[in-house]
Amino acid sequence: MKITKLRIGLLARIIIAIALGIGAGFIFPDWLSRIFTTFDSIFSNLLGFIIPLLILGFVAPAIADIGRKAGAMLGVTVLIAYLMTFGAGMTSYFTATSVFPALIGDAKFPAEASASANALAPYFTITMEPLMTVMSSLVLAFVLGFCCAVLPDRTITLKNLLCDFRNVIQLIITRLIVPLLPLYIFGIFLDMTAAGRVGPILMTFVKIIAVIFVLHVGILILQYCIAALFSRKNPFRSLWTMMPAYATALGTQSSAATIPVTLERTIRMGVRPDVAGFVIPLCATIHMSGSTLKIVACAVALMIVHGMPFDTVMFASFVAMLGVTIVAAPGVPGGAIMASLGLLSSILGFSEADNAMMIALYIAMDSFGTACNITGDGAIAQIINRLFPAHTD
């Protein structure tokens, strides 16, 4: 008799880890809780070491690949995808700053108080200094990727090396980091429960998740209204045509796996097959509106909860960097949030507990972010289809 192995998805494992962490926080003695605190400390140091390498491994090969497709259509597509990603992030920021203070109310925990409230300390820790800073990693990725793009014949070995390095980083993320994430988040929520902070924070973020879902819908409507200025098609009819792609993304949680459906629905909207065949696969990698708006909204909410200072200039810088940093991240489960951890810490000043909360929240909404990303690709294709008309003899 063949036994079918039960597979539990990452989202389900994260939810189970959160529930178990909260329960354990009420019953575990301090000596046992400190074991998980020790693991979290080591894992957090490992994340800090991996993040600059992850950025280098993702961004450099992506720039090299894009550069090989040189042409005006490529440049315009990349620019529009980036502007839409940046616009979604800033729309999320302004919405969050307008709505979240009323939703959060009195559920605020200053970051300093949160840190001091937890008396648990790890038994030991292992320091892993990053080889470079996040910014140095990003600059190096641009330099190497640009060199491979403009000198393809003289940098074949370098290009292959970057692709191999990307595969190594992807292997580490998928085989080590992602499998250990539930245990890491278990420890974080155990820690927060022991400190008496988990209840109000969870109740607050349930409301915030609802707002983020509405934001996704609003961003898609806005993107298709902008596209309608070029395509002169009914934006709501176009959006309805793309709904099968949206639904497929909800189920697969993968931009790449949804490309065939996205491509077919984009052509059905009236986009030429050659344009759709160019834009859709490319934007599956570089257009991250849904992912960006989730990260920004959750970050704003967390900073309000902790009473951390922030302003528009800070978040504009964060969103501008985020739109570049998470390029090619869809190839890895949770890749966008993993790639953004360095920016969350360096620009917004997030702690490891804050980053763990961001990971949990992001993964909880991963399907909706992916669906927003790939559905918005159709709007970009409509714009490109109008800007680059077919040549007739």
C-alpha positions in Angstrom: 0.0 0.0 0.0 1.4 3.3 -1.1 1.6 6.0 1.6 1.1 9.6 0.5 3.4 12.0 2.2 1.6 14.9 3.7 3.0 18.2 2.5 2.4 21.3 4.6 2.9 24.7 2.8 5.1 27.5 4.2 2.1 29.6 5.1 0.5 26.8 7.1 3.8 26.2 8.8 4.2 29.8 9.7 0.6 29.9 11.1 1.3 26.8 13.2 4.6 28.2 14.4 2.8 31.5 15.5 0.1 29.6 17.3 2.6 27.2 19.1 4.9 30.1 19.9 2.0 32.0 21.6 0.9 28.9 23.5 4.5 28.0 24.6 5.0 31.6 25.8 2.5 31.0 28.5 3.7 27.6 29.8 7.5 27.3 29.0 9.9 27.9 31.9 12.6 30.4 31.3 15.4 27.8 30.9 13.5 26.2 28.0 12.5 29.5 26.4 16.1 30.5 26.4 17.0 27.6 24.2 14.8 29.0 21.4 16.1 32.5 22.2 19.6 31.1 21.6 18.5 29.6 18.2 16.9 32.9 17.2 20.1 34.8 18.0 22.2 32.5 15.9 19.7 32.4 13.0 19.4 36.2 13.1 23.2 36.5 12.8 23.1 34.1 9.9 20.4 36.2 8.2 22.5 39.3 8.6 25.4 37.5 7.0 23.3 36.2 4.1 21.3 39.3 3.2 24.1 41.2 1.4 25.1 38.1 -0.5 21.4 37.5 -1.4 21.2 41.0 -2.8 24.3 40.5 -4.9 23.2 37.1 -6.0 19.8 38.2 -7.2 20.4 41.7 -8.6 23.7 41.3 -10.5 22.5 38.4 -12.8 19.1 40.1 -13.2 20.7 43.3 -14.5 23.0 41.2 -16.8 20.1 39.3 -18.2 18.0 42.4 -18.8 20.9 44.2 -20.5 21.2 41.5 -23.1 17.8 42.5 -24.5 19.0 46.0 -25.3 16.4 48.2 -27.0 14.0 51.0 -26.5 11.1 48.7 -25.6 13.2 47.1 -22.9 14.2 50.5 -21.4 10.6 51.8 -21.4 9.2 48.6 -19.9 11.7 48.6 -17.1 11.1 52.2 -16.4 7.3 51.8 -16.3 7.6 48.7 -14.1 9.8 50.6 -11.7 7.5 53.6 -11.6 4.5 51.4 -11.0 6.4 49.7 -8.2 7.5 53.0 -6.7 4.0 54.5 -7.1 2.4 51.5 -5.3 4.9 51.8 -2.5 4.2 55.5 -1.9 0.5 55.0 -2.3 0.7 52.4 0.4 2.7 54.8 2.6 0.3 57.7 2.3 -2.7 55.4 2.9 -1.0 53.8 5.9 -0.1 57.1 7.5 -3.7 58.3 7.0 -5.6 55.1 8.1 -3.4 53.2 10.5 -3.1 55.6 13.4 -6.9 55.4 13.9 -6.8 51.6 13.6 -3.9 51.1 15.9 -5.2 53.5 18.6 -3.6 52.9 21.9 -1.9 49.6 21.0 1.6 51.1 21.0 4.8 49.6 22.4 7.9 51.9 22.2 10.8 49.9 20.7 13.0 50.7 23.7 10.4 49.4 26.1 9.8 46.3 24.0 13.4 45.4 24.1 13.8 46.0 27.9 10.6 44.2 28.7 12.1 40.9 27.6 14.5 39.6 30.3 15.3 36.4 28.4 18.8 36.2 27.0 20.4 33.5 24.8 22.8 31.1 26.5 25.3 32.0 23.8 25.5 33.5 20.4 27.7 33.3 17.3 28.7 36.5 15.7 28.7 36.4 11.9 29.9 39.8 10.5 28.6 40.4 7.0 31.2 40.6 4.3 29.8 43.9 3.1 27.0 46.4 3.9 23.7 46.3 2.1 24.5 49.4 0.2 28.0 48.1 -0.8 26.3 44.8 -2.0 23.8 46.8 -4.1 26.5 49.0 -5.7 28.7 45.9 -6.4 25.7 44.1 -8.0 25.0 47.1 -10.3 28.7 47.3 -11.3 29.0 43.6 -12.1 25.6 43.4 -13.7 26.2 46.5 -15.9 29.6 45.2 -17.0 28.1 41.9 -18.1 25.3 43.7 -19.9 27.4 46.1 -21.9 30.4 43.8 -22.6 28.7 40.4 -23.1 31.4 38.9 -25.2 34.2 39.8 -22.8 32.4 38.9 -19.5 31.0 35.4 -20.3 33.0 33.8 -17.4 31.9 36.5 -15.0 28.2 36.1 -16.1 28.4 32.4 -15.6 30.0 32.9 -12.2 27.2 35.3 -11.2 24.6 32.8 -12.3 26.3 30.0 -10.4 26.5 32.3 -7.3 22.7 33.1 -7.6 22.0 29.3 -7.7 24.1 28.9 -4.5 22.2 31.6 -2.7 18.9 30.3 -3.9 19.9 26.8 -2.7 20.7 28.3 0.8 17.4 30.2 0.9 15.3 27.3 -0.2 17.1 24.4 1.7 18.2 26.2 4.9 16.6 29.6 5.5 13.0 28.9 4.5 12.8 25.5 6.3 14.1 27.1 9.5 11.8 30.2 9.3 8.9 28.6 11.2 11.2 27.7 14.1 12.6 31.2 14.1 9.2 32.7 14.1 8.1 30.3 16.8 10.9 31.6 19.0 10.0 35.3 18.3 6.4 34.8 19.2 7.3 32.8 22.3 9.5 35.7 23.3 6.8 38.3 22.6 4.2 36.3 24.6 6.5 36.0 27.6 7.0 39.7 27.5 3.2 40.3 27.3 3.2 42.1 23.9 1.8 39.6 21.5 -2.0 40.0 22.0 -2.5 43.7 21.2 0.0 43.4 18.3 -1.8 40.5 16.6 -5.2 42.2 17.0 -3.8 45.3 15.4 -2.3 43.5 12.4 -5.5 41.6 11.7 -7.1 45.0 10.9 -4.0 46.0 8.9 -4.1 42.9 6.7 -7.7 43.8 5.8 -6.6 47.3 4.7 -3.7 45.9 2.7 -6.1 43.6 0.8 -8.3 46.7 -0.1 -5.1 48.5 -1.2 -4.2 45.7 -3.6 -7.6 46.1 -5.3 -7.2 49.9 -5.4 -3.7 49.7 -6.9 -4.9 47.4 -9.7 -7.8 49.6 -10.6 -5.5 52.6 -10.6 -2.9 50.8 -12.8 -5.6 49.8 -15.3 -7.1 53.3 -15.4 -3.6 54.6 -16.3 -3.3 51.9 -18.9 -6.7 52.9 -20.3 -5.3 56.4 -21.1 -3.0 54.6 -23.6 -5.1 51.7 -24.7 -8.4 53.5 -24.8 -10.1 50.3 -23.4 -12.5 50.0 -20.5 -10.2 49.5 -17.5 -12.7 47.4 -15.6 -13.3 45.1 -18.5 -9.6 44.7 -19.0 -9.2 44.0 -15.3 -12.0 41.4 -15.5 -10.2 39.7 -18.4 -7.1 39.3 -16.2 -9.0 37.7 -13.3 -8.1 34.1 -14.3 -4.4 35.1 -14.0 -5.2 36.7 -10.6 -6.9 33.5 -9.4 -4.1 31.3 -10.7 -1.5 33.4 -8.8 -3.6 33.0 -5.7 -3.3 29.3 -6.0 0.3 28.9 -7.2 1.9 31.7 -5.2 4.3 32.0 -8.1 4.7 34.7 -10.7 6.7 32.3 -12.9 4.1 29.5 -12.7 1.4 32.0 -13.7 3.1 33.3 -16.8 1.3 31.1 -19.3 -2.1 32.2 -18.0 -1.0 35.8 -17.7 0.3 35.7 -21.3 -3.0 34.2 -22.7 -5.2 36.7 -20.8 -3.0 39.7 -21.9 -3.3 38.7 -25.6 -7.1 38.3 -25.0 -7.1 42.0 -23.9 -6.0 43.0 -27.3 -2.2 43.2 -26.7 -0.2 41.9 -29.7 1.4 38.5 -29.1 4.9 39.8 -29.7 4.5 42.5 -27.1 2.9 40.3 -24.6 5.5 37.6 -25.1 8.2 40.2 -24.3 6.6 42.2 -21.5 4.9 39.4 -19.4 8.0 37.2 -18.7 10.1 40.3 -18.1 7.7 41.9 -15.7 7.2 38.7 -13.8 10.8 39.5 -12.5 10.9 43.2 -12.3 7.4 44.5 -11.5 6.7 44.2 -7.8 3.8 46.6 -7.0 1.9 44.1 -4.8 5.0 43.0 -2.8 6.2 46.6 -2.3 2.9 47.9 -1.0 2.7 45.0 1.5 6.2 45.6 2.8 5.6 49.4 3.1 2.2 49.1 4.8 3.5 46.6 7.3 6.6 48.6 8.0 4.6 51.8 8.6 2.2 49.9 10.9 5.1 48.4 12.9 6.8 51.8 13.3 3.5 53.3 14.5 3.1 50.5 17.0 6.6 51.1 18.3 6.4 54.8 18.3 9.4 55.0 15.9 9.9 58.3 14.1 9.6 58.3 10.3 8.8 60.8 7.5 8.0 60.8 3.8 11.6 61.3 2.7 12.7 58.3 4.7 10.1 56.1 3.1 10.6 57.5 -0.4 14.3 56.5 -0.1 13.2 53.1 1.3 10.8 52.4 -1.5 13.2 53.7 -4.2 15.8 51.2 -2.9 13.3 48.4 -2.4 12.1 48.6 -6.1 15.7 47.7 -7.1 16.7 45.3 -4.3 13.8 42.9 -4.8 14.4 42.5 -8.6 14.5 38.7 -9.4 13.3 37.9 -5.8 10.1 36.1 -7.1 12.3 33.1 -7.9 12.6 32.2 -4.2 9.7 31.6 -1.8 9.5 34.8 0.4 12.4 36.2 -1.6 11.1 39.8 -1.7 10.8 40.1 2.1 14.1 38.3 2.6 15.9 40.7 0.2 14.3 43.7 2.0 15.4 42.8 5.5 18.7 44.7 5.0 16.9 47.8 4.0 14.4 47.5 6.8 17.3 47.4 9.3 19.6 50.0 7.7 17.1 52.6 6.6 14.1 52.1 9.0 16.1 50.8 12.0 14.2 47.6 12.5 15.3 45.0 15.1 15.4 41.3 14.5 12.0 40.9 16.2 10.6 43.5 13.9 12.0 41.7 10.9 10.5 38.4 12.1 7.1 40.0 12.4 7.6 41.4 8.8 8.4 37.9 7.5 5.3 36.4 9.2 3.0 39.1 7.9 4.4 39.1 4.4 4.1 35.3 4.0 0.6 35.4 5.4 -0.4 37.7 2.4 2.1 36.2 -0.1 -0.7 35.0 -2.5 -2.3 38.4 -2.7 1.0 40.2 -3.4 1.9 37.8 -6.2 -1.6 38.1 -7.7 -1.3 41.9 -7.6 2.1 41.8 -9.3 1.2 39.6 -12.2 -2.2 41.2 -12.8 -0.5 44.6 -13.0 1.8 43.2 -15.7 -1.2 43.2 -18.1 -1.6 47.0 -17.6 2.1 47.5 -18.4 1.7 45.4 -21.6 -1.3 47.6 -22.7 0.9 50.7 -22.3 3.8 49.2 -24.2 1.5 47.9 -26.9 0.4 51.5 -27.6 3.8 53.1 -27.3 5.3 50.6 -29.7 2.8 50.0 -32.6 3.3 47.2 -35.1 5.3 48.1 -38.1 3.4 47.6 -41.4 5.0 47.4 -44.8 
